[in-house]
Amino acid sequence: MSLVWFLLIGIAAGWLAGHLVKGRGFGLLENLVIGVIGALIGGYVFGSLGVSTPGLLGELVAATVGSLILLFLLKLIRRA
């Protein structure tokens, strides 16, 4: 069941990041990929900083921040 929650949070985080960066989402599959990778990045960044993200809302915030970091890095790579 935790895998299902992880994927649902990934979809939501990818959708939120897409709306913050592009003004719209990327589509279900792209939101899922961006959100899941973003959740891993966000978990690592928040853990490295010693910030705890308890609960569903905390996980969503960490995944969204990680997704924003991912999209920012991808934008930098595309410019180069």
Biopython code that builds the backbone (N, CA, C, O; Angstrom):
import numpy as np
from Bio.PDB.StructureBuilder import StructureBuilder

atoms = [
    (1, "MET", "N", (0.818, -1.192, 0.000)),
    (1, "MET", "CA", (0.000, 0.000, 0.000)),
    (1, "MET", "C", (0.866, 1.261, 0.000)),
    (1, "MET", "O", (0.465, 2.290, -0.544)),
    (2, "SER", "N", (2.042, 1.182, 0.604)),
    (2, "SER", "CA", (2.909, 2.365, 0.630)),
    (2, "SER", "C", (3.414, 2.711, -0.765)),
    (2, "SER", "O", (3.665, 3.881, -1.054)),
    (3, "LEU", "N", (3.566, 1.720, -1.633)),
    (3, "LEU", "CA", (3.976, 1.993, -3.010)),
    (3, "LEU", "C", (2.895, 2.788, -3.735)),
    (3, "LEU", "O", (3.200, 3.695, -4.509)),
    (4, "VAL", "N", (1.647, 2.451, -3.487)),
    (4, "VAL", "CA", (0.537, 3.181, -4.107)),
    (4, "VAL", "C", (0.552, 4.636, -3.647)),
    (4, "VAL", "O", (0.388, 5.543, -4.463)),
    (5, "TRP", "N", (0.749, 4.871, -2.343)),
    (5, "TRP", "CA", (0.814, 6.245, -1.832)),
    (5, "TRP", "C", (2.000, 6.986, -2.426)),
    (5, "TRP", "O", (1.889, 8.160, -2.777)),
    (6, "PHE", "N", (3.137, 6.305, -2.541)),
    (6, "PHE", "CA", (4.332, 6.917, -3.120)),
    (6, "PHE", "C", (4.058, 7.372, -4.552)),
    (6, "PHE", "O", (4.449, 8.470, -4.947)),
    (7, "LEU", "N", (3.385, 6.519, -5.326)),
    (7, "LEU", "CA", (3.070, 6.871, -6.709)),
    (7, "LEU", "C", (2.039, 8.004, -6.779)),
    (7, "LEU", "O", (2.159, 8.898, -7.617)),
    (8, "LEU", "N", (1.039, 7.972, -5.912)),
    (8, "LEU", "CA", (0.042, 9.045, -5.901)),
    (8, "LEU", "C", (0.654, 10.381, -5.498)),
    (8, "LEU", "O", (0.323, 11.418, -6.072)),
    (9, "ILE", "N", (1.541, 10.356, -4.519)),
    (9, "ILE", "CA", (2.238, 11.584, -4.124)),
    (9, "ILE", "C", (3.138, 12.054, -5.262)),
    (9, "ILE", "O", (3.260, 13.256, -5.500)),
    (10, "GLY", "N", (3.765, 11.118, -5.963)),
    (10, "GLY", "CA", (4.596, 11.476, -7.114)),
    (10, "GLY", "C", (3.805, 12.152, -8.211)),
    (10, "GLY", "O", (4.259, 13.138, -8.792)),
    (11, "ILE", "N", (2.619, 11.628, -8.500)),
    (11, "ILE", "CA", (1.766, 12.246, -9.521)),
    (11, "ILE", "C", (1.370, 13.659, -9.097)),
    (11, "ILE", "O", (1.442, 14.600, -9.887)),
    (12, "ALA", "N", (0.952, 13.793, -7.839)),
    (12, "ALA", "CA", (0.535, 15.111, -7.344)),
    (12, "ALA", "C", (1.705, 16.093, -7.340)),
    (12, "ALA", "O", (1.538, 17.252, -7.719)),
    (13, "ALA", "N", (2.878, 15.644, -6.919)),
    (13, "ALA", "CA", (4.051, 16.527, -6.873)),
    (13, "ALA", "C", (4.481, 16.939, -8.275)),
    (13, "ALA", "O", (4.829, 18.099, -8.498)),
    (14, "GLY", "N", (4.461, 16.012, -9.214)),
    (14, "GLY", "CA", (4.805, 16.345, -10.596)),
    (14, "GLY", "C", (3.815, 17.325, -11.194)),
    (14, "GLY", "O", (4.201, 18.228, -11.936)),
    (15, "TRP", "N", (2.531, 17.150, -10.873)),
    (15, "TRP", "CA", (1.494, 18.055, -11.359)),
    (15, "TRP", "C", (1.697, 19.460, -10.775)),
    (15, "TRP", "O", (1.635, 20.455, -11.497)),
    (16, "LEU", "N", (1.940, 19.526, -9.454)),
    (16, "LEU", "CA", (2.174, 20.822, -8.808)),
    (16, "LEU", "C", (3.400, 21.517, -9.385)),
    (16, "LEU", "O", (3.359, 22.710, -9.686)),
    (17, "ALA", "N", (4.486, 20.775, -9.537)),
    (17, "ALA", "CA", (5.712, 21.367, -10.083)),
    (17, "ALA", "C", (5.488, 21.843, -11.508)),
    (17, "ALA", "O", (5.984, 22.902, -11.894)),
    (18, "GLY", "N", (4.750, 21.073, -12.293)),
    (18, "GLY", "CA", (4.448, 21.483, -13.660)),
    (18, "GLY", "C", (3.654, 22.771, -13.703)),
    (18, "GLY", "O", (3.899, 23.629, -14.552)),
    (19, "HIS", "N", (2.708, 22.910, -12.796)),
    (19, "HIS", "CA", (1.913, 24.139, -12.755)),
    (19, "HIS", "C", (2.743, 25.324, -12.279)),
    (19, "HIS", "O", (2.531, 26.448, -12.732)),
    (20, "LEU", "N", (3.678, 25.088, -11.379)),
    (20, "LEU", "CA", (4.515, 26.179, -10.889)),
    (20, "LEU", "C", (5.542, 26.612, -11.931)),
    (20, "LEU", "O", (5.887, 27.792, -12.003)),
    (21, "VAL", "N", (6.033, 25.677, -12.736)),
    (21, "VAL", "CA", (7.075, 25.999, -13.704)),
    (21, "VAL", "C", (6.499, 26.386, -15.061)),
    (21, "VAL", "O", (6.894, 27.397, -15.643)),
    (22, "LYS", "N", (5.565, 25.581, -15.565)),
    (22, "LYS", "CA", (5.033, 25.790, -16.912)),
    (22, "LYS", "C", (3.681, 26.470, -16.943)),
    (22, "LYS", "O", (3.290, 27.021, -17.972)),
    (23, "GLY", "N", (2.969, 26.443, -15.848)),
    (23, "GLY", "CA", (1.612, 26.963, -15.847)),
    (23, "GLY", "C", (0.585, 25.891, -16.133)),
    (23, "GLY", "O", (-0.616, 26.160, -16.115)),
    (24, "ARG", "N", (1.050, 24.658, -16.403)),
    (24, "ARG", "CA", (0.175, 23.509, -16.611)),
    (24, "ARG", "C", (0.984, 22.242, -16.338)),
    (24, "ARG", "O", (2.212, 22.281, -16.257)),
    (25, "GLY", "N", (0.292, 21.143, -16.200)),
    (25, "GLY", "CA", (0.968, 19.873, -15.949)),
    (25, "GLY", "C", (1.592, 19.325, -17.220)),
    (25, "GLY", "O", (1.491, 19.931, -18.287)),
    (26, "PHE", "N", (2.241, 18.166, -17.096)),
    (26, "PHE", "CA", (2.919, 17.557, -18.235)),
    (26, "PHE", "C", (2.159, 16.371, -18.812)),
    (26, "PHE", "O", (2.508, 15.891, -19.890)),
    (27, "GLY", "N", (1.148, 15.895, -18.133)),
    (27, "GLY", "CA", (0.473, 14.656, -18.516)),
    (27, "GLY", "C", (0.720, 13.624, -17.431)),
    (27, "GLY", "O", (1.674, 13.747, -16.663)),
    (28, "LEU", "N", (-0.119, 12.619, -17.360)),
    (28, "LEU", "CA", (-0.085, 11.670, -16.255)),
    (28, "LEU", "C", (1.269, 10.966, -16.127)),
    (28, "LEU", "O", (1.847, 10.939, -15.040)),
    (29, "LEU", "N", (1.772, 10.405, -17.209)),
    (29, "LEU", "CA", (3.028, 9.653, -17.137)),
    (29, "LEU", "C", (4.210, 10.561, -16.812)),
    (29, "LEU", "O", (5.054, 10.207, -15.989)),
    (30, "GLU", "N", (4.279, 11.717, -17.445)),
    (30, "GLU", "CA", (5.382, 12.639, -17.182)),
    (30, "GLU", "C", (5.310, 13.175, -15.751)),
    (30, "GLU", "O", (6.338, 13.301, -15.086)),
    (31, "ASN", "N", (4.094, 13.494, -15.269)),
    (31, "ASN", "CA", (3.936, 13.938, -13.884)),
    (31, "ASN", "C", (4.418, 12.863, -12.919)),
    (31, "ASN", "O", (5.076, 13.165, -11.923)),
    (32, "LEU", "N", (4.091, 11.606, -13.215)),
    (32, "LEU", "CA", (4.507, 10.496, -12.361)),
    (32, "LEU", "C", (6.024, 10.383, -12.316)),
    (32, "LEU", "O", (6.601, 10.269, -11.234)),
    (33, "VAL", "N", (6.673, 10.413, -13.463)),
    (33, "VAL", "CA", (8.130, 10.273, -13.514)),
    (33, "VAL", "C", (8.808, 11.452, -12.815)),
    (33, "VAL", "O", (9.714, 11.258, -12.005)),
    (34, "ILE", "N", (8.373, 12.656, -13.125)),
    (34, "ILE", "CA", (8.952, 13.847, -12.491)),
    (34, "ILE", "C", (8.727, 13.814, -10.987)),
    (34, "ILE", "O", (9.635, 14.112, -10.212)),
    (35, "GLY", "N", (7.523, 13.455, -10.576)),
    (35, "GLY", "CA", (7.195, 13.419, -9.153)),
    (35, "GLY", "C", (7.937, 12.359, -8.381)),
    (35, "GLY", "O", (8.378, 12.611, -7.260)),
    (36, "VAL", "N", (8.090, 11.161, -8.960)),
    (36, "VAL", "CA", (8.791, 10.085, -8.259)),
    (36, "VAL", "C", (10.277, 10.414, -8.130)),
    (36, "VAL", "O", (10.860, 10.250, -7.058)),
    (37, "ILE", "N", (10.886, 10.874, -9.210)),
    (37, "ILE", "CA", (12.298, 11.268, -9.127)),
    (37, "ILE", "C", (12.440, 12.465, -8.196)),
    (37, "ILE", "O", (13.396, 12.548, -7.425)),
    (38, "GLY", "N", (11.495, 13.383, -8.268)),
    (38, "GLY", "CA", (11.506, 14.547, -7.376)),
    (38, "GLY", "C", (11.352, 14.142, -5.918)),
    (38, "GLY", "O", (11.971, 14.748, -5.043)),
    (39, "ALA", "N", (10.536, 13.126, -5.642)),
    (39, "ALA", "CA", (10.380, 12.648, -4.266)),
    (39, "ALA", "C", (11.694, 12.096, -3.732)),
    (39, "ALA", "O", (12.036, 12.315, -2.570)),
    (40, "LEU", "N", (12.424, 11.390, -4.568)),
    (40, "LEU", "CA", (13.730, 10.865, -4.152)),
    (40, "LEU", "C", (14.710, 12.017, -3.896)),
    (40, "LEU", "O", (15.434, 12.012, -2.900)),
    (41, "ILE", "N", (14.726, 12.993, -4.790)),
    (41, "ILE", "CA", (15.607, 14.151, -4.620)),
    (41, "ILE", "C", (15.209, 14.941, -3.378)),
    (41, "ILE", "O", (16.064, 15.309, -2.572)),
    (42, "GLY", "N", (13.915, 15.202, -3.222)),
    (42, "GLY", "CA", (13.427, 15.954, -2.068)),
    (42, "GLY", "C", (13.714, 15.252, -0.756)),
    (42, "GLY", "O", (14.103, 15.894, 0.220)),
    (43, "GLY", "N", (13.525, 13.934, -0.722)),
    (43, "GLY", "CA", (13.841, 13.178, 0.485)),
    (43, "GLY", "C", (15.316, 13.264, 0.839)),
    (43, "GLY", "O", (15.678, 13.389, 2.009)),
    (44, "TYR", "N", (16.160, 13.196, -0.178)),
    (44, "TYR", "CA", (17.603, 13.299, 0.058)),
    (44, "TYR", "C", (17.984, 14.693, 0.553)),
    (44, "TYR", "O", (18.738, 14.827, 1.517)),
    (45, "VAL", "N", (17.462, 15.731, -0.107)),
    (45, "VAL", "CA", (17.799, 17.106, 0.259)),
    (45, "VAL", "C", (17.299, 17.427, 1.669)),
    (45, "VAL", "O", (18.046, 17.957, 2.491)),
    (46, "PHE", "N", (16.046, 17.108, 1.942)),
    (46, "PHE", "CA", (15.496, 17.404, 3.267)),
    (46, "PHE", "C", (16.214, 16.595, 4.344)),
    (46, "PHE", "O", (16.472, 17.107, 5.434)),
    (47, "GLY", "N", (16.538, 15.333, 4.046)),
    (47, "GLY", "CA", (17.277, 14.508, 5.005)),
    (47, "GLY", "C", (18.671, 15.043, 5.260)),
    (47, "GLY", "O", (19.148, 15.025, 6.395)),
    (48, "SER", "N", (19.332, 15.522, 4.210)),
    (48, "SER", "CA", (20.680, 16.082, 4.364)),
    (48, "SER", "C", (20.670, 17.359, 5.195)),
    (48, "SER", "O", (21.622, 17.649, 5.920)),
    (49, "LEU", "N", (19.587, 18.114, 5.083)),
    (49, "LEU", "CA", (19.467, 19.350, 5.853)),
    (49, "LEU", "C", (18.943, 19.100, 7.264)),
    (49, "LEU", "O", (18.899, 20.021, 8.080)),
    (50, "GLY", "N", (18.548, 17.875, 7.553)),
    (50, "GLY", "CA", (18.025, 17.540, 8.873)),
    (50, "GLY", "C", (16.594, 17.998, 9.089)),
    (50, "GLY", "O", (16.152, 18.144, 10.228)),
    (51, "VAL", "N", (15.866, 18.227, 7.999)),
    (51, "VAL", "CA", (14.477, 18.671, 8.085)),
    (51, "VAL", "C", (13.571, 17.451, 8.023)),
    (51, "VAL", "O", (13.676, 16.633, 7.110)),
    (52, "SER", "N", (12.686, 17.338, 8.997)),
    (52, "SER", "CA", (11.742, 16.228, 9.043)),
    (52, "SER", "C", (10.479, 16.594, 8.272)),
    (52, "SER", "O", (9.987, 17.716, 8.388)),
    (53, "THR", "N", (9.954, 15.664, 7.492)),
    (53, "THR", "CA", (8.732, 15.899, 6.727)),
    (53, "THR", "C", (7.708, 14.818, 7.072)),
    (53, "THR", "O", (7.466, 13.913, 6.274)),
    (54, "PRO", "N", (7.112, 14.909, 8.249)),
    (54, "PRO", "CA", (6.171, 13.865, 8.653)),
    (54, "PRO", "C", (4.810, 14.023, 7.984)),
    (54, "PRO", "O", (4.395, 15.130, 7.642)),
    (55, "GLY", "N", (4.144, 12.928, 7.807)),
    (55, "GLY", "CA", (2.781, 12.950, 7.295)),
    (55, "GLY", "C", (2.691, 13.113, 5.800)),
    (55, "GLY", "O", (3.686, 13.320, 5.104)),
    (56, "LEU", "N", (1.481, 13.013, 5.335)),
    (56, "LEU", "CA", (1.208, 13.089, 3.902)),
    (56, "LEU", "C", (1.552, 14.462, 3.328)),
    (56, "LEU", "O", (2.140, 14.552, 2.250)),
    (57, "LEU", "N", (1.195, 15.516, 4.030)),
    (57, "LEU", "CA", (1.488, 16.868, 3.544)),
    (57, "LEU", "C", (2.994, 17.126, 3.487)),
    (57, "LEU", "O", (3.478, 17.739, 2.537)),
    (58, "GLY", "N", (3.730, 16.668, 4.486)),
    (58, "GLY", "CA", (5.182, 16.833, 4.488)),
    (58, "GLY", "C", (5.839, 16.094, 3.347)),
    (58, "GLY", "O", (6.778, 16.599, 2.731)),
    (59, "GLU", "N", (5.348, 14.887, 3.058)),
    (59, "GLU", "CA", (5.890, 14.124, 1.938)),
    (59, "GLU", "C", (5.586, 14.803, 0.613)),
    (59, "GLU", "O", (6.417, 14.812, -0.296)),
    (60, "LEU", "N", (4.385, 15.375, 0.509)),
    (60, "LEU", "CA", (4.021, 16.082, -0.715)),
    (60, "LEU", "C", (4.890, 17.326, -0.909)),
    (60, "LEU", "O", (5.304, 17.624, -2.029)),
    (61, "VAL", "N", (5.161, 18.042, 0.161)),
    (61, "VAL", "CA", (6.017, 19.228, 0.074)),
    (61, "VAL", "C", (7.431, 18.832, -0.345)),
    (61, "VAL", "O", (8.018, 19.462, -1.224)),
    (62, "ALA", "N", (7.978, 17.794, 0.280)),
    (62, "ALA", "CA", (9.329, 17.351, -0.065)),
    (62, "ALA", "C", (9.395, 16.885, -1.514)),
    (62, "ALA", "O", (10.357, 17.196, -2.217)),
    (63, "ALA", "N", (8.392, 16.147, -1.970)),
    (63, "ALA", "CA", (8.375, 15.664, -3.349)),
    (63, "ALA", "C", (8.231, 16.819, -4.332)),
    (63, "ALA", "O", (8.852, 16.810, -5.395)),
    (64, "THR", "N", (7.426, 17.803, -3.990)),
    (64, "THR", "CA", (7.246, 18.957, -4.875)),
    (64, "THR", "C", (8.526, 19.786, -4.968)),
    (64, "THR", "O", (8.911, 20.216, -6.055)),
    (65, "VAL", "N", (9.181, 20.008, -3.839)),
    (65, "VAL", "CA", (10.457, 20.744, -3.848)),
    (65, "VAL", "C", (11.490, 19.973, -4.663)),
    (65, "VAL", "O", (12.223, 20.567, -5.454)),
    (66, "GLY", "N", (11.555, 18.668, -4.478)),
    (66, "GLY", "CA", (12.476, 17.851, -5.269)),
    (66, "GLY", "C", (12.152, 17.899, -6.749)),
    (66, "GLY", "O", (13.061, 17.917, -7.579)),
    (67, "SER", "N", (10.868, 17.919, -7.097)),
    (67, "SER", "CA", (10.461, 18.011, -8.501)),
    (67, "SER", "C", (10.846, 19.359, -9.100)),
    (67, "SER", "O", (11.267, 19.437, -10.254)),
    (68, "LEU", "N", (10.700, 20.411, -8.312)),
    (68, "LEU", "CA", (11.111, 21.735, -8.783)),
    (68, "LEU", "C", (12.621, 21.786, -9.015)),
    (68, "LEU", "O", (13.080, 22.377, -9.992)),
    (69, "ILE", "N", (13.389, 21.171, -8.125)),
    (69, "ILE", "CA", (14.841, 21.101, -8.299)),
    (69, "ILE", "C", (15.171, 20.344, -9.576)),
    (69, "ILE", "O", (16.031, 20.766, -10.350)),
    (70, "LEU", "N", (14.483, 19.220, -9.797)),
    (70, "LEU", "CA", (14.711, 18.419, -10.996)),
    (70, "LEU", "C", (14.410, 19.214, -12.256)),
    (70, "LEU", "O", (15.202, 19.201, -13.198)),
    (71, "LEU", "N", (13.274, 19.905, -12.286)),
    (71, "LEU", "CA", (12.914, 20.689, -13.463)),
    (71, "LEU", "C", (13.891, 21.837, -13.698)),
    (71, "LEU", "O", (14.206, 22.161, -14.844)),
    (72, "PHE", "N", (14.367, 22.449, -12.626)),
    (72, "PHE", "CA", (15.367, 23.513, -12.744)),
    (72, "PHE", "C", (16.663, 22.971, -13.348)),
    (72, "PHE", "O", (17.249, 23.596, -14.232)),
    (73, "LEU", "N", (17.113, 21.799, -12.866)),
    (73, "LEU", "CA", (18.334, 21.197, -13.403)),
    (73, "LEU", "C", (18.162, 20.805, -14.871)),
    (73, "LEU", "O", (19.075, 20.995, -15.675)),
    (74, "LEU", "N", (17.005, 20.263, -15.218)),
    (74, "LEU", "CA", (16.751, 19.903, -16.609)),
    (74, "LEU", "C", (16.753, 21.130, -17.524)),
    (74, "LEU", "O", (17.221, 21.069, -18.660)),
    (75, "LYS", "N", (16.226, 22.234, -17.016)),
    (75, "LYS", "CA", (16.212, 23.468, -17.793)),
    (75, "LYS", "C", (17.638, 23.979, -18.011)),
    (75, "LYS", "O", (17.965, 24.480, -19.087)),
    (76, "LEU", "N", (18.490, 23.849, -16.978)),
    (76, "LEU", "CA", (19.902, 24.258, -17.121)),
    (76, "LEU", "C", (20.632, 23.380, -18.138)),
    (76, "LEU", "O", (21.439, 23.876, -18.924)),
    (77, "ILE", "N", (20.352, 22.100, -18.122)),
    (77, "ILE", "CA", (21.013, 21.169, -19.045)),
    (77, "ILE", "C", (20.582, 21.458, -20.480)),
    (77, "ILE", "O", (21.406, 21.403, -21.392)),
    (78, "ARG", "N", (19.314, 21.763, -20.689)),
    (78, "ARG", "CA", (18.818, 22.030, -22.036)),
    (78, "ARG", "C", (19.421, 23.297, -22.623)),
    (78, "ARG", "O", (19.590, 23.395, -23.839)),
    (79, "ARG", "N", (19.747, 24.269, -21.775)),
    (79, "ARG", "CA", (20.361, 25.520, -22.246)),
    (79, "ARG", "C", (21.797, 25.301, -22.697)),
    (79, "ARG", "O", (22.279, 25.983, -23.601)),
    (80, "ALA", "N", (22.478, 24.354, -22.072)),
    (80, "ALA", "CA", (23.896, 24.137, -22.359)),
    (80, "ALA", "C", (24.129, 23.464, -23.683)),
    (80, "ALA", "O", (25.276, 23.217, -24.058)),
]
sb = StructureBuilder()
sb.init_structure("model")
sb.init_model(0)
sb.init_chain("A")
sb.init_seg("    ")
for serial, (resi, resn, name, xyz) in enumerate(atoms, 1):
    if name == "N":
        sb.init_residue(resn, " ", resi, " ")
    sb.init_atom(name, np.array(xyz, "f"), 0.0, 1.0, " ", f" {name:<3s}", serial, name[0])
structure = sb.get_structure()
